[in-house]
Amino acid sequence: MYTFARQAPFDTTGYDDPGMENRSGPPLTRGSLFTLLATVAGDDLSAEGHEIIRQLSAEKWYHGQLLETLANGLEDKDPVLPEFMGRNLYFMFRTQFEQIGIKNAADLFRAIGPTWIFATRGDSGVWRSRMIADRHWILELEQPYNCVFEGGAIRGFIEAFDGFDVRREETTCRRKGDPFCTFEVQWEE
């Protein structure tokens, strides 16, 4: 699986959609996600980060290193910012999920593997899930992106579907040398 540098020069090369079946090449993130990130980040994102994002097309795909560099820059500013960004960015996706038949957080976690493939391109790894009990799941993220940001996304997914009292613990972490990040999550509805 592809591995990102913690920080790298901003690369704004746009790519056409290589399709979901092509899981080779660099991990790619859709330009529209960067626009949402800039909106949610507000003043926490550097002026340079905002300028870079303004150059991107919502319809193109960009090297995932760009997202990683932006998320790590936010984490360097304040360790909780990537979680806040992921949480508030993905909270906005309820309507899109409902349009494809996902009606609650458990539905999303059942479909998280294909959903990850739909949302990313290239060598972006996989997400796996298993239900322990009602509103209690284990999620394994074997992917190269900032796990603090992705942990926030998990919380945002749950809260988007009216979940509350979200308890989330990362029990393994790629940053600490584990082969993937594992999140155990529980919530109330």
Secondary structure, 3 states (H helix, E strand, C coil): CCCCCCCCCCCCCEECCCCCCCCCCCCEEEHHHHHHHHHHHHHHCCHHHHHHHHCCCCCCEEEHHHHHHHHHHHHHHCCCHHHHHHHHHHHHHHHHHHHCCCCCHHHHHHCHHHHHHHHEECCCCEEEEEEEECCEEEEEEECCCCHHHHHHHHHHHHHHCCCEEEEEEEEECHHHCCCCEEEEEEEEC
